[in-house]
């Protein structure tokens, strides 16, 4: 007899039997956006609901998603609440830019993130990964959530500009952690705000953070600009300063350079750290898969990596990261507000309607995935970049606004995780399930200690 091994089902918030009433929904949504979902959301492709006077659609139909984010993107804008929450981290950066400003920035920045340029940054990722394992040497237990944040911050700072001193790095890390766990968390008033200035009293801490954050990034950028990088260093700030608009010949303004740096820093640091945490957590639940990855790394050790194509020697590692992105997408929702009449997946959409596209829901939707809640990295065999396929996989968004740094993030994560697993066997030192808490990013409900054993 052949015994079928049951799939591993990692922890997730309980799916609700039916919709929460309006006020309870908003309150719970502000605490954890993925803890409000009803069971039918994972079966239906589109559902409409009116919540406290707002008409909203939850859209999971791939054709409908492409329509909103690509074909008819000019008929939609970001929600005011999104700008209220994220503007302090990079107001004039590519992520929040709109219209002609976004088109100009995207046109200018696309060459910065080519595979060739990302390849030149690999030594920075390797140095940060080496620092990670060196700091863990001699430890038998570690808070890897914190360790990953320190390591990915070091990696992105090395890639952006010469590495600031430890005091500056510590301050940057503390500021981002403070914002994402405090002022940056959505609140009920964000949902009712009609402008970014609405309920100004509720945004005082965000405004104070914006001033301090801008001052911090300005100091680092100014220091770097006054001391050009040494020959062969190669960093993103050099590329940002040198880039010119192919149509007008213009350079990025000082404010745009600062906010691009701030946006890259937060995106390349926080979201990659969370991806590494979730991938490692999943591998503690599946020791057999962790051993298979270690065999793959023994066949091609991280020390041999010198160019981007070398990462192709780790297909299982990449599949694990893709599965972690599926189960715990960095951003749980992509939201748009209609500014013109439209029809989406057969549903009429009027101006003011909020369209919610949830990677969390789509990645666990029963129509798109076999065992959608299970950890099954093999589902990505032969799919090296599935986020470009236009199907039901949106870890980096979709359409023209898809994350420009996807190659950067995946290379950084592969080198970090490969270096860690080649040095250590990892297990959990805490029996409590770790649940995802999605606000700005998908974070763990608590930061468990991991057991480390030299491999």
C-alpha positions as CSV (number, residue, x, y, z in Angstrom):
1,X,0.0,0.0,0.0
2,X,1.2,3.5,-0.8
3,X,0.5,6.0,2.0
4,X,-0.3,9.5,0.9
5,X,1.5,12.1,3.0
6,X,-1.0,14.8,3.9
7,X,0.0,18.3,2.8
8,X,1.4,20.7,5.3
9,X,-1.2,23.5,6.1
10,X,0.6,26.5,7.7
11,X,-1.4,28.7,10.1
12,X,-3.7,31.4,8.8
13,X,-6.5,33.5,10.3
14,X,-9.9,31.7,10.5
15,X,-12.1,32.2,7.5
16,X,-15.4,33.6,8.6
17,X,-18.7,31.9,7.8
18,X,-20.3,35.2,6.6
19,X,-19.6,38.9,6.2
20,X,-18.9,41.0,9.3
21,X,-21.3,43.9,9.8
22,X,-19.9,47.3,8.8
23,X,-18.4,48.7,11.9
24,X,-16.9,45.4,13.1
25,X,-15.5,44.9,9.6
26,X,-13.7,48.3,9.7
27,X,-12.4,47.8,13.2
28,X,-11.1,44.3,12.5
29,X,-9.7,45.4,9.1
30,X,-7.6,48.1,10.8
31,X,-6.1,45.4,13.0
32,X,-5.5,42.7,10.4
33,X,-6.8,43.0,6.9
34,X,-6.8,39.2,6.2
35,X,-8.8,38.3,9.3
36,X,-12.1,39.7,7.9
37,X,-12.7,37.5,4.9
38,X,-15.8,35.4,4.5
39,X,-15.7,31.8,3.1
40,X,-17.4,32.7,-0.1
41,X,-14.6,35.1,-1.1
42,X,-12.4,32.0,-1.9
43,X,-15.0,30.6,-4.3
44,X,-16.5,33.6,-6.1
45,X,-14.6,35.7,-8.7
46,X,-16.4,38.9,-8.0
47,X,-18.7,40.1,-5.1
48,X,-20.3,43.4,-4.4
49,X,-21.0,44.9,-1.0
50,X,-22.0,48.3,0.3
51,X,-20.2,49.1,3.6
52,X,-21.2,52.2,5.6
53,X,-22.1,54.1,2.4
54,X,-19.2,52.9,0.2
55,X,-19.9,50.7,-2.8
56,X,-17.1,48.1,-3.1
57,X,-16.2,45.1,-5.2
58,X,-13.9,42.3,-4.2
59,X,-12.4,41.2,-7.5
60,X,-10.6,37.9,-8.0
61,X,-11.3,37.3,-11.7
62,X,-7.9,37.4,-13.6
63,X,-9.3,39.0,-16.6
64,X,-11.1,41.6,-14.4
65,X,-7.8,42.2,-12.5
66,X,-5.9,42.8,-15.8
67,X,-8.7,45.2,-16.9
68,X,-8.5,47.4,-13.8
69,X,-4.7,47.4,-13.5
70,X,-3.8,47.5,-17.2
71,X,-6.5,48.0,-19.9
72,X,-8.6,50.6,-18.0
73,X,-6.0,51.8,-15.5
74,X,-6.7,55.4,-16.4
75,X,-10.3,55.0,-15.1
76,X,-9.0,54.3,-11.6
77,X,-6.9,56.0,-8.9
78,X,-5.4,54.9,-5.6
79,X,-7.5,55.2,-2.5
80,X,-7.0,58.3,-0.4
81,X,-6.4,56.0,2.5
82,X,-3.5,54.3,0.7
83,X,-1.8,57.7,0.2
84,X,-2.4,58.7,3.8
85,X,-0.7,55.6,5.0
86,X,2.2,55.4,2.6
87,X,3.0,59.0,1.7
88,X,5.3,59.5,4.7
89,X,7.6,56.8,3.5
90,X,8.1,58.2,0.0
91,X,5.6,60.8,-1.2
92,X,7.2,61.5,-4.6
93,X,8.5,58.0,-5.2
94,X,7.4,55.7,-8.0
95,X,5.0,53.7,-5.9
96,X,2.7,56.6,-5.2
97,X,3.2,58.7,-8.3
98,X,0.3,59.0,-10.7
99,X,-0.5,60.1,-14.2
100,X,2.2,61.8,-16.2
101,X,4.5,61.9,-13.2
102,X,4.3,58.1,-12.8
103,X,4.8,57.5,-16.6
104,X,7.9,59.8,-16.6
105,X,9.4,58.1,-13.5
106,X,8.7,54.6,-14.7
107,X,10.3,55.4,-18.1
108,X,13.4,56.8,-16.3
109,X,13.7,54.1,-13.7
110,X,13.1,51.0,-15.8
111,X,16.7,50.9,-17.1
112,X,18.0,51.1,-13.5
113,X,16.4,47.7,-12.6
114,X,17.5,45.7,-15.6
115,X,18.9,42.2,-14.9
116,X,22.3,43.5,-15.9
117,X,22.3,46.3,-13.3
118,X,20.8,44.0,-10.6
119,X,23.7,41.6,-11.4
120,X,26.2,44.2,-10.4
121,X,24.6,44.5,-7.0
122,X,25.1,40.8,-6.1
123,X,28.3,41.5,-4.1
124,X,26.3,43.8,-1.8
125,X,23.8,41.0,-1.2
126,X,26.6,38.4,-0.6
127,X,28.3,40.8,1.9
128,X,25.1,41.3,3.8
129,X,24.3,37.6,3.9
130,X,27.7,36.8,5.1
131,X,27.3,39.4,7.9
132,X,24.0,37.7,8.8
133,X,25.4,34.2,9.3
134,X,28.5,35.6,11.1
135,X,26.3,37.4,13.6
136,X,24.5,34.1,14.2
137,X,27.6,32.0,14.7
138,X,27.8,30.6,18.1
139,X,24.1,31.1,18.7
140,X,21.7,28.2,19.3
141,X,18.6,30.3,19.4
142,X,17.8,33.5,17.4
143,X,15.0,35.9,16.6
144,X,15.3,35.5,12.8
145,X,12.6,38.0,12.1
146,X,14.8,40.7,13.6
147,X,18.0,39.2,12.1
148,X,16.5,39.2,8.6
149,X,15.5,42.9,9.0
150,X,19.0,43.8,10.0
151,X,20.5,41.8,7.1
152,X,18.1,43.1,4.4
153,X,18.5,46.7,5.6
154,X,22.3,46.2,5.3
155,X,21.9,44.7,1.8
156,X,19.7,47.5,0.5
157,X,21.8,50.3,2.1
158,X,24.9,48.7,0.5
159,X,23.1,48.6,-2.9
160,X,21.8,52.2,-2.6
161,X,24.9,54.0,-1.3
162,X,28.1,53.3,0.7
163,X,27.0,51.7,3.9
164,X,26.2,54.2,6.7
165,X,27.7,53.7,10.1
166,X,26.0,51.4,12.6
167,X,24.3,54.3,14.4
168,X,22.6,55.5,11.3
169,X,21.6,51.9,10.3
170,X,20.1,51.4,13.7
171,X,18.2,54.6,13.5
172,X,16.8,53.8,10.1
173,X,15.7,50.3,11.2
174,X,14.1,51.6,14.3
175,X,12.2,54.3,12.4
176,X,10.8,51.9,9.8
177,X,9.8,49.4,12.6
178,X,8.2,52.2,14.5
179,X,6.2,53.5,11.6
180,X,4.9,50.2,10.3
181,X,3.9,49.1,13.8
182,X,2.5,52.4,14.9
183,X,1.5,55.5,12.8
184,X,1.6,53.5,9.5
185,X,-1.1,51.1,10.6
186,X,-4.5,51.8,9.0
187,X,-7.1,53.3,11.2
188,X,-10.9,53.7,10.9
189,X,-10.6,57.4,10.0
190,X,-8.4,56.5,7.0
191,X,-11.4,54.7,5.5
192,X,-13.6,57.7,5.8
193,X,-11.1,60.3,4.6
194,X,-12.0,62.1,1.4
195,X,-8.6,63.9,1.1
196,X,-5.1,63.4,2.6
197,X,-5.8,66.4,4.8
198,X,-9.0,65.0,6.3
199,X,-9.0,64.3,10.0
200,X,-5.6,66.0,10.3
201,X,-5.5,65.4,14.0
202,X,-5.3,61.7,13.4
203,X,-2.2,62.1,11.2
204,X,0.0,64.1,13.6
205,X,2.4,61.2,14.2
206,X,2.6,60.5,10.5
207,X,3.6,64.2,9.8
208,X,6.2,64.1,12.5
209,X,7.6,60.9,11.1
210,X,7.7,62.3,7.6
211,X,9.9,65.2,8.7
212,X,12.3,63.0,10.6
213,X,12.4,60.4,7.8
214,X,13.0,63.0,5.1
215,X,15.8,64.6,7.2
216,X,17.4,61.2,7.7
217,X,17.4,60.2,4.1
218,X,18.5,63.7,3.0
219,X,21.6,63.4,5.2
220,X,22.6,60.1,3.7
221,X,21.9,61.2,0.1
222,X,23.8,64.5,0.6
223,X,26.7,62.7,2.1
224,X,26.9,60.3,-0.8
225,X,26.5,63.0,-3.4
226,X,29.4,65.0,-1.8
227,X,31.7,61.9,-1.9
228,X,31.3,60.0,-5.2
229,X,31.5,56.3,-5.1
230,X,34.8,54.7,-5.6
231,X,35.5,53.1,-9.0
232,X,33.8,49.7,-9.3
233,X,31.6,50.2,-6.2
234,X,28.4,50.5,-8.3
235,X,25.3,51.5,-6.4
236,X,21.7,52.5,-7.2
237,X,22.2,56.1,-6.2
238,X,24.8,56.6,-8.9
239,X,22.2,55.2,-11.4
240,X,19.4,57.5,-10.1
241,X,21.6,60.6,-10.3
242,X,22.8,59.7,-13.8
243,X,19.4,58.6,-15.3
244,X,17.8,61.0,-17.9
245,X,14.4,61.1,-19.4
246,X,14.6,59.6,-22.9
247,X,12.0,62.2,-24.1
248,X,13.0,65.4,-22.3
249,X,16.5,64.7,-21.3
250,X,15.7,65.8,-17.7
251,X,17.2,64.3,-14.6
252,X,15.3,63.4,-11.5
253,X,14.8,66.3,-9.1
254,X,16.5,66.2,-5.7
255,X,13.2,65.5,-4.0
256,X,12.5,62.6,-6.5
257,X,15.9,61.1,-5.9
258,X,15.4,61.3,-2.1
259,X,11.9,59.7,-2.3
260,X,13.0,57.0,-4.8
261,X,15.8,56.1,-2.3
262,X,13.3,56.1,0.6
263,X,10.8,53.9,-1.4
264,X,13.5,51.5,-2.5
265,X,14.9,51.3,1.1
266,X,11.5,50.4,2.6
267,X,10.5,48.0,-0.2
268,X,13.9,46.3,-0.4
269,X,14.2,46.0,3.3
270,X,10.9,45.4,5.0
271,X,9.1,43.2,2.4
272,X,12.2,41.1,1.7
273,X,12.8,40.5,5.4
274,X,9.2,39.3,5.7
275,X,9.5,37.0,2.7
276,X,12.6,35.5,4.3
277,X,10.8,35.1,7.6
278,X,7.9,33.3,6.1
279,X,10.0,31.1,3.9
280,X,12.1,30.0,6.9
281,X,9.0,29.5,9.0
282,X,7.5,27.2,6.3
283,X,10.7,25.2,6.1
284,X,10.6,24.6,9.9
285,X,7.2,23.0,9.3
286,X,8.6,20.8,6.4
287,X,12.0,19.4,7.5
288,X,12.1,17.2,4.4
289,X,11.9,20.2,2.1
290,X,14.5,22.0,4.1
291,X,16.9,19.0,3.7
292,X,16.3,18.9,0.0
293,X,17.2,22.6,-0.2
294,X,20.4,21.9,1.7
295,X,21.3,19.2,-0.8
296,X,20.8,21.6,-3.6
297,X,23.0,24.2,-1.9
298,X,25.7,21.6,-1.3
299,X,25.8,21.0,-5.0
300,X,26.2,24.7,-5.8
301,X,27.4,26.6,-2.7
302,X,26.6,30.3,-2.3
303,X,30.3,31.2,-2.4
304,X,30.2,30.3,-6.1
305,X,27.7,33.0,-7.0
306,X,29.2,35.8,-9.1
307,X,26.4,36.6,-11.6
308,X,22.7,36.6,-11.8
309,X,22.5,33.4,-13.9
310,X,24.2,31.5,-11.1
311,X,21.0,31.6,-9.1
312,X,19.4,29.3,-11.7
313,X,21.3,26.5,-9.9
314,X,18.8,26.8,-7.0
315,X,15.4,26.0,-8.6
316,X,14.0,24.4,-5.4
317,X,15.1,27.4,-3.3
318,X,13.3,29.8,-5.7
319,X,10.2,27.6,-5.7
320,X,10.1,27.8,-1.9
321,X,10.3,31.6,-2.0
322,X,7.6,31.7,-4.6
323,X,5.4,29.5,-2.5
324,X,6.1,31.7,0.5
325,X,5.0,34.7,-1.6
326,X,1.8,32.9,-2.5
327,X,0.9,31.9,1.0
328,X,2.0,35.2,2.6
329,X,2.0,37.9,-0.1
330,X,3.8,41.1,1.1
331,X,0.8,43.3,0.3
332,X,-2.6,41.7,1.0
333,X,-4.7,44.2,-1.0
334,X,-4.4,46.4,-4.0
335,X,-7.2,48.9,-4.0
336,X,-8.5,51.4,-6.6
337,X,-11.3,53.9,-6.7
338,X,-13.2,54.3,-10.0
339,X,-13.2,57.8,-11.4
340,X,-15.2,57.0,-14.6
341,X,-18.0,54.5,-15.5
342,X,-16.7,51.1,-16.3
343,X,-17.7,47.4,-16.6
344,X,-15.6,44.8,-14.8
345,X,-16.2,41.1,-15.2
346,X,-19.8,41.9,-16.2
347,X,-20.4,44.2,-13.2
348,X,-21.2,47.9,-13.8
349,X,-18.8,50.2,-11.9
350,X,-19.7,53.8,-11.1
351,X,-17.3,56.6,-10.1
352,X,-16.6,56.3,-6.4
353,X,-16.8,52.5,-6.3
354,X,-13.8,50.9,-4.5
355,X,-12.4,47.9,-6.3
356,X,-10.4,45.6,-4.0
357,X,-8.0,43.1,-5.5
358,X,-6.5,40.8,-2.8
359,X,-3.4,38.7,-3.6
360,X,-4.2,37.0,-0.3
361,X,-7.6,35.8,-1.6
362,X,-6.4,35.1,-5.2
363,X,-3.4,33.1,-3.9
364,X,-5.8,30.9,-1.8
365,X,-8.7,30.9,-4.2
366,X,-10.2,27.4,-4.7
367,X,-10.7,27.9,-8.5
368,X,-7.0,28.6,-9.1
369,X,-5.0,26.3,-6.9
370,X,-4.8,22.7,-5.9
371,X,-4.8,22.5,-2.0
372,X,-4.7,26.3,-1.9
373,X,-3.9,26.5,1.8
374,X,-1.1,23.9,1.7
375,X,2.7,24.5,1.5
376,X,3.6,22.9,-1.8
377,X,6.7,24.5,-3.5
378,X,6.5,21.9,-6.3
379,X,3.5,23.8,-7.8
380,X,6.1,26.3,-9.2
381,X,8.3,23.7,-11.0
382,X,9.2,25.1,-14.4
383,X,7.8,28.6,-13.6
384,X,10.8,30.8,-12.8
385,X,8.9,34.1,-13.0
386,X,5.2,33.3,-12.6
387,X,4.2,36.8,-11.7
388,X,4.6,37.8,-15.3
389,X,2.2,35.2,-16.6
390,X,-1.0,37.2,-16.0
391,X,-2.6,34.4,-14.0
392,X,-3.6,34.1,-10.4
393,X,-0.2,35.1,-8.9
394,X,0.3,38.7,-7.8
395,X,3.1,39.0,-5.2
396,X,4.5,42.0,-7.0
397,X,1.2,43.5,-8.2
398,X,0.3,43.4,-11.9
399,X,0.1,45.5,-15.1
400,X,2.2,48.5,-15.9
401,X,2.6,49.2,-12.1
402,X,4.0,45.8,-11.3
403,X,6.9,46.2,-8.8
404,X,9.9,47.4,-10.7
405,X,12.3,45.8,-8.2
406,X,11.0,42.2,-8.4
407,X,14.3,40.9,-9.8
408,X,16.2,42.8,-7.1
409,X,14.1,41.4,-4.3
410,X,14.2,37.8,-5.5
411,X,18.0,37.9,-6.0
412,X,18.5,39.4,-2.5
413,X,16.2,36.8,-0.9
414,X,17.8,33.8,-2.7
415,X,21.3,34.8,-1.6
416,X,20.2,35.5,2.0
417,X,18.3,32.2,2.4
418,X,20.9,30.1,0.6
419,X,23.7,31.5,2.8
420,X,21.7,30.8,6.0
421,X,20.6,27.3,5.0
422,X,24.1,26.3,3.9
423,X,25.4,27.2,7.4
424,X,22.5,26.1,9.7
425,X,19.7,23.6,10.2
426,X,16.7,25.6,11.5
427,X,13.8,24.5,13.7
428,X,11.2,26.3,15.8
429,X,11.8,26.9,19.5
430,X,8.2,27.9,20.1
431,X,5.1,25.8,19.8
432,X,2.7,28.7,19.3
433,X,1.4,29.0,15.7
434,X,2.6,32.2,13.9
435,X,-0.3,33.9,12.2
436,X,0.0,36.5,9.5
437,X,-1.0,40.0,10.5
438,X,-1.5,42.2,7.4
439,X,-1.5,45.9,7.7
440,X,1.0,47.7,5.6
441,X,3.0,44.5,5.1
442,X,2.3,40.9,6.1
443,X,4.1,40.5,9.4
444,X,4.1,37.6,11.9
445,X,1.7,37.8,14.9
446,X,4.8,37.3,17.1
447,X,8.5,36.8,16.5
448,X,9.4,33.3,17.6
449,X,12.9,32.1,18.5
450,X,14.4,29.6,16.1
451,X,16.8,26.9,17.0
452,X,20.0,26.9,15.0
453,X,22.3,23.9,14.5
454,X,25.4,24.0,12.4
455,X,24.8,22.1,9.2
